[in-house]
Amino acid sequence: MSNQIEGRRAVHEALRSGRPMDKLYVLSGAKGLGELIGTARDAGTVVIECDKARLDRLSETGTHQGVIATAAAFAYAELDDILRRAGEEKLFLIVCDGIQDEHNLGAVIRTAEVAGAHGVVIPKRRSAGLSAVTARASAGAAEHIPVLRVPGIPSFLRSIKEMGVWIYGAAGEAADNAFETELPLPAALVLGGEEDGLHRLTRELCDRLIALPMSGKTASLNVSCAAAVLIYRIRYGW
């Protein structure tokens, strides 16, 4: 099943059926979309207004009628789902601060699940979501680990800091070598976006910024590769 739905009636029926949606793209200034937009927002869908040229580029059918929705492959979790999964174990979360490539997000979810993390957190905006592409890239892991979508990463980090969770931000320029630094649990590993890294407010909320040692000529690792090393370092102390 495609994760993209086009056309006013098709999108309306998908929302009415309760199918989880990531994003709703609507034509700026289009008339008659108020109810549809309201229904989407009530369901937690991110609504993005854009021009016809962008909608035309996104469209797979050429008949979008000013409305395109991307459906989530799975329902998003709640924080309570993650806490139940952790049980008596010390909490370990992977927080993605703006990873926009669906393949990268899927790879991070796969490593997080295999390594025994308790959940993955993503923002509602400026981020890849639980699309069919993400699900495929996770090699099935997205079915087995809760993925929580939050309005903003900084506010979420503040809330878990109050729970006693340490916040470790991955930053290539950080002075602390991840293999020479104590990184106790409970913890959240925060990964920045492919281009911009950690956002300023996110960076300021981290208890420690950590980096991987680099000996080669390449400037950095892909975010999903770096995530894999850091996840195992924190989870198992390697």
C-alpha positions in Angstrom: 0.0 0.0 0.0 1.3 3.5 -1.0 1.9 5.8 1.9 0.7 8.8 -0.2 -2.9 9.7 -0.6 -4.1 12.4 -3.1 -7.3 14.2 -3.6 -9.8 15.8 -1.3 -12.2 13.0 -0.9 -9.6 10.3 -0.6 -7.7 12.2 2.1 -10.9 13.0 3.9 -12.0 9.4 4.0 -8.5 8.2 5.1 -8.6 10.7 8.0 -12.2 9.7 8.9 -11.2 6.0 9.0 -8.5 6.8 11.7 -5.6 6.0 9.5 -2.5 7.7 11.1 -1.1 10.5 8.9 2.3 12.2 9.0 1.8 15.3 7.0 -1.0 17.0 5.0 0.1 19.3 2.2 -2.5 21.7 1.1 -2.6 24.4 -1.6 -2.1 27.9 0.0 -5.3 29.9 -0.2 -7.4 27.1 -1.5 -11.1 27.4 -0.6 -13.2 24.6 1.0 -10.4 23.0 2.9 -11.1 24.3 6.4 -12.9 21.2 7.7 -10.2 18.9 6.2 -7.4 20.9 7.8 -9.2 21.0 11.1 -9.8 17.2 11.1 -6.1 16.6 10.3 -4.8 18.9 13.0 -7.2 17.3 15.6 -5.6 13.9 14.6 -2.1 15.3 15.2 -1.2 15.6 11.6 1.3 18.3 10.6 -0.4 20.6 8.0 1.9 22.3 5.5 0.6 25.0 3.1 2.5 25.2 -0.1 2.2 26.4 -3.7 0.9 24.5 -6.7 4.4 23.9 -8.1 5.5 22.0 -5.0 2.3 19.9 -4.9 2.8 19.1 -8.6 6.3 17.9 -7.8 5.0 15.7 -4.9 2.1 14.3 -6.8 2.2 10.7 -8.1 -1.1 10.9 -9.9 -1.3 14.4 -11.3 -4.8 14.8 -9.8 -4.1 16.0 -6.3 -6.8 18.7 -6.2 -4.7 20.8 -3.9 -4.4 18.1 -1.3 -1.7 15.4 -0.6 -1.3 13.4 2.6 1.5 11.1 3.6 0.2 8.3 5.8 2.3 6.8 8.6 3.1 3.1 8.2 2.5 2.6 11.9 0.7 4.4 14.7 3.0 6.6 16.8 3.6 5.7 20.5 3.0 7.7 23.7 5.7 8.2 26.3 3.9 5.8 28.6 4.4 3.1 26.0 8.1 3.7 26.1 8.2 3.7 29.9 6.3 0.4 30.0 8.7 -1.1 27.6 11.6 0.0 29.8 10.0 -1.5 32.9 12.6 -1.8 35.7 15.5 -1.2 33.3 17.3 2.2 33.2 15.7 4.2 30.4 17.6 4.6 27.1 16.1 6.7 24.4 17.3 7.8 20.9 16.2 11.3 20.1 16.4 12.4 16.4 16.7 16.2 16.2 15.7 16.7 12.6 16.8 13.7 10.6 15.1 14.3 7.3 16.2 11.3 5.2 13.8 8.4 5.6 16.5 5.8 5.0 18.6 7.3 7.7 15.7 7.4 10.2 14.9 3.8 9.3 18.5 2.7 9.9 18.6 4.5 13.3 15.3 2.8 14.3 16.7 -0.6 13.3 19.9 -0.2 15.4 17.9 1.2 18.3 15.6 -1.8 18.4 18.4 -4.4 17.9 20.6 -2.8 20.6 17.8 -2.7 23.2 16.9 0.9 23.3 13.4 1.6 24.7 12.2 4.1 22.2 12.9 6.6 19.4 11.7 10.2 19.5 11.2 12.4 16.5 9.8 16.0 16.1 6.6 16.6 14.2 8.2 19.2 11.9 11.3 19.2 9.7 11.8 15.5 10.2 11.2 12.2 8.4 8.4 10.3 9.8 7.1 6.7 10.0 6.5 6.4 6.3 6.5 3.2 4.3 10.1 4.0 3.2 11.2 4.5 6.8 9.6 1.2 7.7 11.3 -0.7 4.9 14.7 0.9 5.8 14.2 -0.3 9.4 14.0 -3.9 8.1 10.9 -4.5 10.2 12.3 -2.9 13.4 9.7 -0.1 13.3 7.1 -2.8 14.3 8.9 -3.7 17.5 10.1 -0.4 19.1 7.9 2.6 20.1 8.4 5.8 18.0 7.2 8.9 19.8 6.5 12.1 17.8 6.7 15.3 19.8 5.8 18.9 19.1 9.4 20.1 19.9 12.6 18.3 20.9 13.7 21.0 23.5 10.5 20.8 25.5 10.7 17.0 25.4 14.3 17.1 26.7 13.4 19.4 29.5 10.6 17.0 30.6 12.9 13.9 30.7 15.7 15.8 32.4 13.2 16.3 35.3 12.9 12.5 35.3 16.7 12.2 36.0 17.6 11.2 32.4 21.1 12.3 31.2 21.1 14.0 27.8 24.1 13.2 25.5 24.3 15.1 22.2 26.3 13.7 19.3 28.5 16.5 17.8 31.5 16.1 15.6 33.3 19.1 17.1 32.7 18.0 20.7 35.8 17.9 22.9 34.7 14.7 24.8 35.6 11.4 23.1 32.7 9.0 23.4 35.0 6.2 24.3 36.8 8.1 27.0 33.8 9.6 28.7 31.5 8.1 31.4 28.0 7.8 29.8 25.7 6.3 32.5 22.1 5.4 32.1 19.3 6.5 32.2 20.1 8.5 29.1 18.9 9.9 25.9 21.3 10.0 22.9 20.4 13.0 20.7 21.3 12.9 17.0 21.3 16.0 14.8 20.1 16.4 11.2 22.2 15.5 8.2 23.0 19.1 7.2 22.7 21.2 10.4 23.5 18.9 13.2 22.0 19.7 16.6 19.8 22.7 16.8 20.9 25.5 19.2 18.3 25.0 21.9 18.8 21.2 21.7 22.6 21.6 22.1 22.1 23.9 25.1 20.0 21.3 26.9 22.6 18.5 26.5 24.4 17.5 29.7 27.4 16.4 27.6 28.4 16.7 23.9 30.3 13.7 22.6 32.2 12.8 19.5 33.6 9.7 17.9 37.4 9.7 17.2 38.2 10.2 13.6 41.5 9.0 12.1 40.8 9.0 8.4 40.6 11.8 5.9 36.8 11.7 5.6 35.3 14.5 7.7 32.5 12.6 9.3 30.2 9.5 9.3 26.7 9.3 8.0 24.3 10.0 10.9 22.9 6.4 10.9 26.5 5.0 11.0 27.5 7.3 13.8 24.3 6.5 15.6 25.0 2.7 15.5 28.4 3.2 17.2 27.2 5.5 19.8 24.1 3.5 20.6 26.2 0.4 21.4 28.8 2.5 23.3 26.1 3.9 25.6 23.9 0.8 25.9 26.8 -1.7 26.6 29.7 0.5 27.6 31.9 -0.4 24.7 
